[in-house]
Amino acid sequence: MQINLKIKGMTCGHCVAAVTEQLSSIPGVSKVDVDLDSGLVAVISVDALAQELIVSAVDEAGYELVSID
């Protein structure tokens, strides 16, 4: 299952690493692909993920989640 996110505030490689680490820590997530230029993030998971977990992970990384598709 793939979830597409739009995240605001990422500006560098450290930002990408922080978001990737936090989202990857969610149980069931198998891959996180971050496009720094667009702020788009694809999260691949085995099962459906609770939206609260995604919002919390992005918040813990220090960024703003704009949308979830």
Rosetta silent file (secondary structure, phi, psi, omega in degrees, C-alpha in Angstrom):
SEQUENCE: MQINLKIKGMTCGHCVAAVTEQLSSIPGVSKVDVDLDSGLVAVISVDALAQELIVSAVDEAGYELVSID
SCORE:     score description
SCORE:     0.000 S_00000001
   1 L     0.000  137.697  179.019    0.000    0.000    0.000 S_00000001
   2 E  -118.611  134.686  175.033    1.322    3.465   -0.851 S_00000001
   3 E  -118.911  132.316  179.186    0.424    6.721    0.882 S_00000001
   4 E  -105.356  130.310 -178.181    1.500   10.036   -0.619 S_00000001
   5 E  -118.572  152.472  169.224    2.261   12.950    1.664 S_00000001
   6 E  -117.142  120.629 -176.685    2.991   16.624    1.115 S_00000001
   7 E  -119.980  134.146 -178.285    5.347   17.940    3.798 S_00000001
   8 E  -103.906  139.547  172.559    6.270   21.592    4.307 S_00000001
   9 L   109.035   -6.236  179.442    9.548   22.873    5.710 S_00000001
  10 L   -79.781  130.173 -176.475   12.135   20.412    4.382 S_00000001
  11 L  -130.817   -8.123 -173.977   15.174   22.253    2.990 S_00000001
  12 L  -154.470  178.935  178.678   18.179   19.919    3.091 S_00000001
  13 H   -61.533  -35.098  177.386   19.510   16.392    3.309 S_00000001
  14 H   -62.154  -39.878  178.607   19.218   16.425    7.098 S_00000001
  15 H   -61.263  -45.637  178.820   15.491   17.166    6.702 S_00000001
  16 H   -59.672  -45.544 -179.674   15.106   14.207    4.342 S_00000001
  17 H   -63.049  -41.930 -178.895   16.952   11.945    6.782 S_00000001
  18 H   -65.008  -45.338  179.585   14.840   13.082    9.755 S_00000001
  19 H   -65.814  -44.134  179.444   11.540   12.535    7.932 S_00000001
  20 H   -60.272  -45.292 -179.510   12.704    9.193    6.528 S_00000001
  21 H   -62.040  -47.019 -177.351   13.823    7.978    9.956 S_00000001
  22 H   -66.127  -45.142 -179.850   10.596    8.951   11.712 S_00000001
  23 H   -68.344  -35.385  179.022    8.283    7.511    9.045 S_00000001
  24 H   -67.394  -21.081 -179.442   10.380    4.338    8.768 S_00000001
  25 L   -77.804  -10.270  177.911    9.935    3.760   12.507 S_00000001
  26 L   -72.910  127.445  179.533    6.194    3.192   12.043 S_00000001
  27 L   -56.442  132.173  178.720    5.491   -0.565   12.246 S_00000001
  28 L    97.800  -15.073  179.195    4.695   -1.990    8.809 S_00000001
  29 E   -76.604  126.706 -178.491    6.475    0.707    6.778 S_00000001
  30 E  -105.857  -22.567 -179.208    8.817   -0.936    4.278 S_00000001
  31 E  -157.285  143.572  174.801   10.028    2.081    2.277 S_00000001
  32 E  -130.651  125.024 -179.597   10.014    5.881    2.425 S_00000001
  33 E  -120.391  114.119 -176.158   10.874    7.918   -0.672 S_00000001
  34 E  -107.607  128.817  173.153   11.329   11.675   -0.123 S_00000001
  35 E  -106.046  103.256 -174.758   11.524   14.234   -2.945 S_00000001
  36 L   -60.920  -42.656 -176.017   13.117   17.284   -1.329 S_00000001
  37 L   -61.102  -41.961 -176.922   12.385   19.673   -4.206 S_00000001
  38 L   -94.726  -18.545 -175.827    8.640   19.062   -4.267 S_00000001
  39 L    79.396   11.240 -179.938    8.100   18.131   -0.615 S_00000001
  40 E   -90.078  140.232 -179.142    6.365   14.942   -1.707 S_00000001
  41 E  -132.288  128.076  174.815    6.875   11.751    0.262 S_00000001
  42 E  -103.658  125.494  178.254    5.763    8.250   -0.728 S_00000001
  43 E  -113.144  119.944  178.920    5.338    5.833    2.163 S_00000001
  44 E  -102.297  129.938 -179.327    5.108    2.141    1.251 S_00000001
  45 E  -137.717  158.675  178.901    3.632   -0.177    3.856 S_00000001
  46 L   -70.218  -45.237 -178.126    2.528   -3.769    4.161 S_00000001
  47 L  -123.300  173.430  175.453   -0.850   -2.830    5.670 S_00000001
  48 L   -62.351  143.978  179.803   -2.949    0.301    6.018 S_00000001
  49 L  -109.651  142.185  175.936   -1.473    2.851    8.409 S_00000001
  50 L   -69.260  132.186 -178.685   -3.366    4.899   10.954 S_00000001
  51 H   -57.853  -33.917 -179.904   -3.343    8.551    9.954 S_00000001
  52 H   -61.401  -36.994  178.965   -2.500    9.508   13.538 S_00000001
  53 H   -65.691  -40.651  179.585    0.790    7.594   13.316 S_00000001
  54 H   -66.443  -47.910  179.255    1.788    9.438   10.143 S_00000001
  55 H   -58.864  -44.542 -179.942    0.872   12.857   11.559 S_00000001
  56 H   -63.404  -42.396 -179.144    2.778   12.097   14.754 S_00000001
  57 H   -64.167  -43.980  179.180    5.895   10.898   12.897 S_00000001
  58 H   -65.195  -41.180  178.155    6.053   14.019   10.708 S_00000001
  59 H   -63.310  -43.158  178.599    5.489   16.223   13.768 S_00000001
  60 H   -61.757  -33.159  178.421    8.239   14.400   15.697 S_00000001
  61 H   -74.365  -16.843  176.535   10.613   15.050   12.792 S_00000001
  62 L    97.069   23.163 -176.620    9.801   18.761   13.131 S_00000001
  63 L  -126.343  169.841 -176.944    7.887   19.393    9.896 S_00000001
  64 E  -105.335  124.312  176.368    4.367   20.265    8.833 S_00000001
  65 E   -83.260  117.456 -177.638    2.170   17.700    7.122 S_00000001
  66 E   -88.184  -42.895 -179.094    0.159   19.564    4.473 S_00000001
  67 E  -156.612  157.288  175.211   -1.815   16.676    2.960 S_00000001
  68 E  -127.855  126.310  176.542   -2.247   12.906    2.838 S_00000001
  69 L  -115.911    0.000    0.000   -3.441   11.163   -0.337 S_00000001
